[in-house]
Amino acid sequence: MASTRDGGEKRQLGGELIIPVVALGFTLYYIGTVLDSPWSAKVNAYMVGSVLIVLVLAFFVVAARELLRGRATLGLSNLLEPYDILPKRIGFMLLTVGYLVGIEWLGFTLTTFVFMAASMLLLGGGRRPLLCLAAALVMAAVALGVFVILFEKRFPKGPIEQLVQALS
């Protein structure tokens, strides 16, 4: 979490709590949907879900401590601040929508690579493009290996998934 502001102004935590609350709700929903699924889906849900739940609960503890000490409020008025990064936030939201739309045509792995690379380049201001591309490639490859090959998840198939299927 960000540090408190200079000048004695209390930090507003309302905006910072939106994503953790939604993540916790989605994780609990996801775990509930895999209760009658094969073991691979359960293992995936329980492993990833439990880590996310622990992190969100730790965030809530820190936020509650700040509220109880009077250093923060649940205000939302600073949700859009700082305004200088607002274009990056909007760009990231557009990339996320593009990911959801594009996954049907490009498939899971290629769309994940493009999304990760574009996100890192956008949020990093275009700095270190080769590192961004390499990191996106590694993340997409790990996602392919874990979710598509190991856990045999049925994500939308694109050229990479079709190639893997043809080779196996």
C-alpha positions as CSV (number, residue, x, y, z in Angstrom):
1,M,0.0,0.0,0.0
2,A,1.1,3.6,-0.6
3,S,2.4,5.6,2.2
4,T,0.3,8.3,3.9
5,R,0.3,11.7,2.3
6,D,2.3,14.6,3.5
7,G,0.6,17.4,5.3
8,G,-1.5,15.2,7.7
9,E,-4.1,14.2,5.2
10,K,-5.6,10.8,5.9
11,R,-5.1,8.1,3.3
12,Q,-8.2,7.0,1.5
13,L,-8.4,3.2,1.3
14,G,-11.7,2.8,-0.4
15,G,-10.3,2.7,-3.9
16,E,-7.5,0.4,-2.8
17,L,-9.9,-2.2,-1.5
18,I,-12.0,-2.6,-4.7
19,I,-9.7,-5.1,-6.5
20,P,-9.0,-7.2,-3.4
21,V,-12.7,-7.4,-2.6
22,V,-13.5,-8.4,-6.1
23,A,-10.6,-10.9,-6.2
24,L,-11.7,-12.5,-3.0
25,G,-15.3,-12.8,-4.3
26,F,-14.2,-14.3,-7.6
27,T,-11.8,-16.7,-6.0
28,L,-14.5,-18.0,-3.6
29,Y,-16.9,-18.3,-6.5
30,Y,-14.3,-20.2,-8.6
31,I,-13.5,-22.6,-5.8
32,G,-17.2,-23.2,-5.4
33,T,-17.6,-24.1,-9.1
34,V,-14.8,-26.8,-9.1
35,L,-16.0,-28.8,-6.0
36,D,-17.4,-31.5,-8.3
37,S,-14.7,-31.2,-10.9
38,P,-11.7,-33.6,-11.6
39,W,-8.8,-33.4,-9.2
40,S,-6.7,-31.2,-11.6
41,A,-9.2,-28.5,-11.5
42,K,-9.5,-28.7,-7.7
43,V,-5.7,-28.6,-7.2
44,N,-5.4,-25.6,-9.4
45,A,-8.3,-23.8,-7.7
46,Y,-7.1,-24.6,-4.2
47,M,-3.4,-23.8,-4.8
48,V,-3.9,-20.5,-6.6
49,G,-7.1,-19.6,-4.6
50,S,-5.5,-20.2,-1.2
51,V,-2.5,-18.0,-2.1
52,L,-4.7,-15.3,-3.3
53,I,-7.0,-15.5,-0.3
54,V,-4.0,-15.3,2.1
55,L,-2.6,-12.2,0.3
56,V,-6.0,-10.5,0.2
57,L,-6.5,-11.2,3.9
58,A,-3.1,-9.8,4.7
59,F,-4.0,-6.7,2.8
60,F,-7.2,-6.4,4.8
61,V,-5.3,-6.7,8.0
62,V,-2.9,-3.9,7.0
63,A,-5.9,-1.7,5.9
64,A,-7.8,-2.4,9.1
65,R,-4.7,-1.5,11.2
66,E,-4.4,1.8,9.3
67,L,-8.2,2.5,9.8
68,L,-8.0,1.7,13.5
69,R,-5.0,3.9,14.1
70,G,-6.8,6.8,12.4
71,R,-4.3,7.2,9.6
72,A,-6.8,6.2,6.9
73,T,-10.5,6.4,5.8
74,L,-12.7,4.4,3.5
75,G,-13.0,7.4,1.2
76,L,-13.1,7.0,-2.6
77,S,-12.5,10.6,-3.8
78,N,-8.9,9.8,-4.8
79,L,-9.9,6.8,-6.9
80,L,-8.8,8.4,-10.1
81,E,-5.6,10.1,-8.7
82,P,-2.9,10.5,-9.7
83,Y,-4.3,11.9,-12.9
84,D,-1.0,11.7,-14.8
85,I,-1.3,7.9,-15.0
86,L,-5.0,7.9,-15.9
87,P,-4.2,7.3,-19.7
88,K,-2.2,4.2,-18.7
89,R,-5.1,2.9,-16.6
90,I,-7.5,3.4,-19.4
91,G,-5.1,1.8,-21.8
92,F,-4.7,-1.2,-19.5
93,M,-8.5,-1.5,-19.3
94,L,-8.7,-1.5,-23.1
95,L,-6.0,-4.1,-23.3
96,T,-8.0,-6.3,-20.9
97,V,-11.1,-6.0,-23.0
98,G,-9.0,-6.7,-26.1
99,Y,-7.7,-9.9,-24.3
100,L,-11.2,-11.1,-23.6
101,V,-12.3,-10.4,-27.2
102,G,-9.1,-11.7,-28.9
103,I,-8.7,-14.9,-27.0
104,E,-11.4,-16.6,-29.2
105,W,-9.4,-16.0,-32.4
106,L,-5.8,-16.0,-31.3
107,G,-6.2,-18.7,-28.6
108,F,-5.1,-18.7,-25.0
109,T,-1.3,-18.7,-25.3
110,L,-0.8,-16.2,-28.1
111,T,-3.4,-13.8,-26.6
112,T,-1.7,-14.1,-23.2
113,F,1.7,-13.3,-24.7
114,V,0.3,-10.3,-26.6
115,F,-1.6,-9.0,-23.5
116,M,1.4,-9.4,-21.1
117,A,3.9,-7.8,-23.5
118,A,1.6,-4.9,-24.4
119,S,0.7,-4.4,-20.7
120,M,4.3,-4.3,-19.6
121,L,5.3,-2.0,-22.4
122,L,2.3,0.3,-21.7
123,L,2.8,0.5,-17.9
124,G,6.6,0.7,-18.2
125,G,6.4,3.6,-20.6
126,G,8.0,1.5,-23.4
127,R,11.2,1.1,-21.5
128,R,13.2,-2.2,-21.8
129,P,11.1,-3.6,-24.6
130,L,13.3,-6.8,-25.0
131,L,12.9,-7.5,-21.3
132,C,9.1,-7.0,-21.6
133,L,8.9,-9.4,-24.6
134,A,11.1,-12.0,-22.9
135,A,9.1,-11.9,-19.7
136,A,5.8,-12.1,-21.6
137,L,7.2,-15.1,-23.6
138,V,8.2,-16.9,-20.4
139,M,4.8,-16.2,-18.7
140,A,2.9,-17.4,-21.8
141,A,5.0,-20.5,-22.0
142,V,4.5,-21.3,-18.4
143,A,0.8,-20.8,-18.7
144,L,0.8,-23.1,-21.8
145,G,2.7,-25.7,-19.9
146,V,0.7,-25.6,-16.7
147,F,-2.8,-24.9,-17.8
148,V,-3.0,-26.4,-21.4
149,I,-0.5,-29.3,-21.2
150,L,-0.4,-30.3,-17.6
151,F,-3.9,-29.6,-16.4
152,E,-5.5,-30.0,-19.8
153,K,-7.7,-26.9,-19.5
154,R,-10.0,-26.2,-22.3
155,F,-9.0,-22.7,-23.2
156,P,-9.8,-21.3,-26.7
157,K,-7.4,-22.9,-29.1
158,G,-5.3,-20.8,-31.4
159,P,-2.3,-21.7,-33.6
160,I,0.0,-22.5,-30.6
161,E,-2.5,-24.9,-29.0
162,Q,-3.2,-26.5,-32.3
163,L,0.5,-27.1,-32.8
164,V,0.9,-28.6,-29.4
165,Q,-2.0,-30.8,-30.0
166,A,-0.6,-32.0,-33.4
167,L,2.8,-32.7,-31.8
168,S,1.3,-34.8,-28.9
